[in-house]
Amino acid sequence: MATSSVAVRQLSDGNSQGTVWGKSGTDLIAFYGSTAVARATIVGSNTLSTAVSSTGAFGFGDATTASTVIAILNQLKIMGLVG
């Protein structure tokens, strides 16, 4: 039988080097009861353009940037980090 507590459980041990979840990109991690997934690979530019155009896709400077942002948002949704 599962027990419940009103205390928050800390995942950090206070290490000055930080806390890592997953040892490799193939380790599965889940958030908020979603299905565990491995690290995603988003194909696109590794930098986003800061230029915004009213004529570009979804207000971005170009369709590639818009597609990259949409891919990131979709992956965050799969991971359960956005609704």
Secondary structure, 3 states (H helix, E strand, C coil): CCCCCCCCCCCCCCCCCCCCCCCCCCCCECCCCCCCECCCCCCCCCCCCCCECCCCHHHECCHHHHHHHHHHHHHHHHCCCCC
